[in-house]
Amino acid sequence: MVALTIVTNMVLNGVWLAGSRTWVDDGHELPAAAKRHRYIVRRSAIRNATLPQDNAPAGATELRNEPPHFSAFKSPERLLMGAGPSAVHPDVLSVMSEGTIGHLDPAMIVMMEQIKDMLRYVFQTKNAMTFPVSGPGSLGMEACVDNLVEPGDKMLIARNGVFGTRMTEVASRAGAEVITTDDDWGRPVDPKKIEEALKANPDTKFVGFVHAETSTGALSDAAAICRLAQDHGAMTVVDTVTSLGGVPVSIDVWGADAVYSGSQKCLSCPPGLSPVTFSDKAVEHILARKHPVQSWLLDLSLVAAYWQDNSGKPRVYHHTAPVNALMGLHEALRRITDEGLEATWDRHRTVSAKMVAGLEEMGFSMLVDEAYRLPQLLTVLLPDGIDDGAVRKALLEDYHLEISAGLGQFAGKMWRIGLMGETAREANVDKLLAALKEILD
Ligand SMILES: Cc1ncc(COP(=O)(O)O)c(C=O)c1O
């Protein structure tokens, strides 16, 4: 067996096997001169050859751990009605189980172009640089911030929940001088505070904010904040992780510069991809940077060689893209383009109104005022006497229903009920309300 492995290795590495008359060099015939002078190896030499592992320290090739043996994983039945991930349509799962193809396969390239087109539709943008980053929403956040910000740049970030706060962390790690505005959890970002901060800090280069704060359920006025940033000569970084596909997002009308989202919320895809879009102005800014982007993986000037900015250059390897995950995103986006964005937004609104009415009838109240309440993520205040953990446990174990807990100051006092993408169906509202009634009666 060892001898066979040695022979095989030598064939693969380009040697002539005496007696077999076979010349091999990476699968090609070698020229005659090379045949005479190179790679002649006698069988005895093959027999005496050593493998690198033969020189390994004593014991290094012996197994120390026994192989663990498990049965194949099976997902428990779940209806995902929390803050994400949301329910995934069986068609999306079925396309994801198509055979894996190469990340530069011609069929893959066609699919990638279609994903870019469909993302431009959901983002409502003509931006050439629109594609999904291979990673979760937080990586999309890093892709936007890390590409735009250079050490010492001033970035104003609006905090009104967990994810604005996360953006301050990402920006400081990228070397930004971070300044902030703060709004109470449950309220939208106040554009007046942004304006005051920009007036007080005329050297601000970037403004970052979260359109739909998943930790609180509040929707901010993205158009107003982007306009203020433009008026003060700053570019914008916008988080649309929870808003994209659930409420109107209109990148070109807003004039936003670097925008990221996530596959697992209103796009109703499994987690792990982060659609991003960059304005031409943002791309020019990135290409003119003085310092290279700190992250090689996220450097837009390199990733573009794979996802391509429609420059017509041949596509080349950058990283091995998550092929099957992209197949899923393609199908999820196809479902949205078939339904139409306006109908999708409408469905979220209608289903959410039904849920709010049912919850209010049961005595619950909403944290967020109706004027800026996210239809796709309801933050529900718990009346005294309700055991948050016990109810969520019962929902999961007895009804296969997942809802999310409150975060930070709302831990134990609030639920986050998601009606995102495929979850936003009237039948799901009925199921959750009926289950809650049974548990609480
Ligand atoms: C508004 C917002 N931004 C960013 C993120 C981070 O996304 P991910 O968990 O996919 O990294 C989330 C996740 O829930 C989010 O809701």
The ligand as a Gaussian input file, in Angstrom:
#p B3LYP/6-31G(d) Opt

LIG

0 1
 C      -29.399000      45.385000      11.817000
 C      -28.365000      44.301000      11.843000
 N      -27.123000      44.580000      11.448000
 C      -26.154000      43.650000      11.449000
 C      -26.415000      42.349000      11.853000
 C      -25.320000      41.339000      11.840000
 O      -25.624000      40.304000      10.943000
 P      -25.025000      38.834000      11.151000
 O      -25.580000      38.304000      12.423000
 O      -25.509000      38.098000       9.927000
 O      -23.553000      38.977000      11.184000
 C      -27.703000      42.019000      12.265000
 C      -28.007000      40.652000      12.724000
 O      -29.029000      40.360000      13.274000
 C      -28.701000      43.015000      12.257000
 O      -29.942000      42.728000      12.640000

